[in-house]
Amino acid sequence: MNKLIAPSILPSAFMNIESEIRMLEKAGADWVHCDIMDGHFVPNLTFGPPIIKKIRKITDLPLDVHLMITNPDETIDWYIDAGADWLSFHIEAAKNPETLLKHIRKRKVKAGLVIKPKTDVSEIKEFLPLCDYVLIMSVEPGFGGQSYISSADDKAIQLVKLKKDLKLPYLIQIDGGINLENIKRIAKLGVEVFVAGSAVFGSEEPIETIKKMKKLIL
């Protein structure tokens, strides 16, 4: 499949969320990435299901909801009901990853696992057959604007190999420090979905930045 750009709305102007979403649509963004932080699993606090529901009413773009929360097993349905199309949670936070992945897919939503920079790929290997995608955090989760951690390259290479060896269709997504300078190189590793926040919303011309990113990953 084509490689995808999923801008993170974390650095966007939430008071003008509709205009920000319209900008992403105009730029040709493929997904809208929504970072959910609870102030416990990560030290920052963002938003919850009501904002997802609001964004769902604004756009038909797929909503890629990344849960950085301590209790995904207990609250997963809130985000599904709010309108998530793709829904990922951290292996480090889940009580029962297998049950949770199966539940998400049963609800007709794409299911994903997330691993932090210090988490080894081996910790999610047994769950890969239940994943529609795997999100590699290439920064420590919780804050935008961080620099790319190079060890994410090795995780991408491992997941590409496992995908081939196990004959699985999951997508490989990466989030953190993605910009115009490194996106082409990372795409060549086999990564298929790119989350970019500060590089998009912090640029003088966000639309042109997204368009340039899409050209670089072709």
C-alpha positions, 0 to 999 in steps of 0.5 A: 500500500502507499505510505501514509502521513498522519499529522499529530494534532497535539501541537495544533491550535485547539481553539481553531480545531476545525480550521486545522483539520480543514488544513490537513485535508487540503494538504492531503494528509492521510490520517489524523493522529490523536494523542491521548495522555492521562497525566499518569502513564505520561506526565502530560495531559491532553484530551479525551473522548469528547474531543475525538467525537468533535473531530469525528463530526468535522472530518471523514479522514481516518482518526488514528487514536494513540492511547498513552493512558494507564487503564486502556482495558477499562476505557477502550470503548469510550474511544471506539464509541467516540469515532476512532478508526485506528486505535493503539495502546501501549504494551507497557500499560495493558493488563491483557493485550491479547483480549484488548486487541481482539476486542478492538477488532471485534468492534470493527476498529483497527487495532495497534500496539505501541512500544516505547524507546526502551521496550524491546520488539520481542515483548510484542512478538506473540501479539503481532498476529492480532495487530493491524499496525504497530507504533514505534515511539521514536521519542519518549512519549508525553511531549511533542518537539523531541528529537528522533531516537536512533534506536527506533531504526533497529525496531523498524528493521526487526518489525519489517523482518518479522512481518515478512517471516511471519507473513503478517499484514500489519502496518509499521508506524513511527512517531516522534521527531519525524521531519523533512530531513529524516523522513525519506531515510526512515521510509527506506527502512520499511516504515509505512505510516509517519506521525508528524506534529511539530514538523507540520504545525511548527512550520511556516507553511504546514500545507507545503510541509505535508506535501513535501513529506508525501513526495519524500516517502513515495 
